[in-house]
Amino acid sequence: MHPIQNVVLAALWAVAAWRLPSAVRGAKQRSVWIAFASIAAANTLTHPAVKSPLNEVTGINNLATLASNLAGILGFSAFVQFVVSVARPRAIRSSRRLLTACGFVGAFALVFLFAITPRPRNVDNFFEAYTGRPLGTAYCCVFLGYVGVSTVIATCLFTGCSRHAGDPWLRAGLRLLGIGTAVGALYTTFGAARMLTRLAHQPFVVNDHTAAAVAHIIQDTAIALIVVGNSIPACGVLRRTLGDRRTLRRLRPLWSALTDAVPDVILEAPVPHCPRIRLLRQIIEIHDAMLILACYVPPRLRQQAHSRAAQVLQDEQARTTLAQALWLRAACETKRAGTQPSAHSVDEPTAHPEHFAFDFNFEVARLQQLCDAYNSPTAEAFAREHRLEHA
């Protein structure tokens, strides 16, 4: 086996192992795990270290080839079910029954043709040795036909789904998956054309050695593209998860300061494990605290905060953020001192609702700037002056 094929085989098993925990947790991910595990098993059964011992132990010539092809049918059936569940979730129930029935028919046809095909000895390449004969060609065409139809369906669904994917990582992954399945369809077309020309005793466009090498290259390329395409969306999720964890740590000082002054805003529900949900909860609690603390800021203090920010910064947006940080810090001091809310406080929006509703990243960036401003020397000095003024 070529070293590249060993790399592809290792990548298939790596993806199967990586997908196993999610397959255990959710039924939707089970089909994609079955697909990769079956395709990995199919490729493993073609490895000389597995194929020869299996044939010798069972005494059935070329049994490893049949087992590999049956695993391939199972894998592609599960793979198409996964694609349908992603692209056409409403059709998954009806399509699952149809795909299962087609898989059983294809597997039965393979077993039947394998049983009636004369196999006097074990051969290294079953397709090469028996495609010049009617029964051997029929066997190979059944397998290639099933794989070809599956890859064409997957290509159409992946291509259509990628046009509507909003996340760039998901869109790139779906496009690569579509390209990979399209290359897989090319592999089946190439193999079927070669077998039919051999059956008709007609010359192929290239000699047998070159054709076999080209077929292996196309097959390995298709599998590699599918593996990479399947991994790209997960990399995007990992990147977003790490980013959410960093944001949680960065906003923690602001959240701690505000909730220490207004502990009632902390939600009673258990803290979720998902970083994005934890971040959303943290942002909600920060905003609730700011709305309450705004009631402890009289108009004079708010004006002082804006005047101090104007002395320090020229940029209007940064000046507004700093002013909000100044009066927030002073309000925390007032709230902790037990002072009652100001009867003449002026409500000031603590966030831009249109941005918060439609641009999560904008609001996160704004709160990060507010957190930096809240813990700046300017805010500390402003709070100290406010504390001395009311001492």
Order of alpha helices (4+ residues) and beta strands (2+ residues): alpha-alpha-alpha-alpha-alpha-alpha-alpha-alpha-alpha-alpha-alpha-alpha-alpha-alpha-alpha
